Amino acid sequence: MKRLFILLPLLLLPAQLRAATIEVDILFADRFRPHVQVIKTLKPLLRADDVRLFAAREDGNLDDERAQLGHIIKRHPDLLIVVGEDALQAALAVSPSIPVLSVMSMSLHAQLQRNNPWLTGIDMRPPPERVARDLASLLPRGATVLSYYTPALSRTYIDAVRARMRDQHLVLAAQPWPEDKVAAHLLADMQQSDAYWMQLEYASAEPDVLRLLFALSHQGKTLIGLSEKYVRAGARATWAVDLEGLGRQAAAMANRILRGTPPAQLPLAHPERIRFIQQVERP
């Protein structure tokens, strides 16, 4: 009988280990190469016993993401990583009772985290001090940079950039998107500006806005685009996030959550590894 009591803890050990298993679920678009690249770096760095991948489409229709979230919520993992805009929007719609880390979303911002304390992640925009420094290397002293933005998404970020640009002797003439006749307002405002900085918002990529911005860039105005493809099309410069670095950064944040740090105590981060790409010769 004495031996049985000695062996009993050893017999119970596997069940205890199973109860302590750490699970991370990742919701992403398996046909979108940048998502796959980030996960390739991220997954092996997670301090988790079980990492499960749930694929969706990232096509603006959230049905796939909602269906996968139904399966994920039933599993109740220790952490959910949502990659991309659709995955984040689906998570916001259900408000899961589990920690969520968002990567590669266009709409992640400080107020969103304050409203959803279970959420943190990486804001894909460059850090404000980096924006100011890079634009100072591109533009002449005293240049005025116009930028339209959505206050709910970008006001805090814009205010931070404006202050840092002032330190670099640049003027950020940022204002909310006009309610109507955007092209007319943009054309008039650019008469008083040297450059236009596109914000990481869907409104920035509206066809009419893009056509006018590129037309202005060919007339000598400096255009700061959203990605490398904008530079190839005629923009003067952009920022490009290093995807391997993004994966490592996301893994570090995820592991802090898995060690017990609540998402609300992890402020949103900006990409740590990011390049400022300039078009040397104008078309």
Secondary structure as UniProt FT lines:
FT   HELIX           2..19
FT   STRAND          23..29
FT   TURN            30..31
FT   HELIX           33..42
FT   HELIX           43..45
FT   STRAND          50..56
FT   HELIX           63..75
FT   STRAND          79..83
FT   HELIX           85..94
FT   STRAND          100..103
FT   HELIX           110..115
FT   TURN            117..118
FT   STRAND          119..122
FT   HELIX           128..138
FT   TURN            141..142
FT   STRAND          144..149
FT   HELIX           151..167
FT   TURN            168..169
FT   STRAND          171..176
FT   HELIX           182..190
FT   TURN            191..192
FT   STRAND          195..197
FT   HELIX           202..205
FT   HELIX           207..218
FT   TURN            219..220
FT   STRAND          222..224
FT   HELIX           228..233
FT   STRAND          237..241
FT   HELIX           243..258
FT   TURN            259..260
FT   HELIX           263..265
FT   STRAND          274..278
//
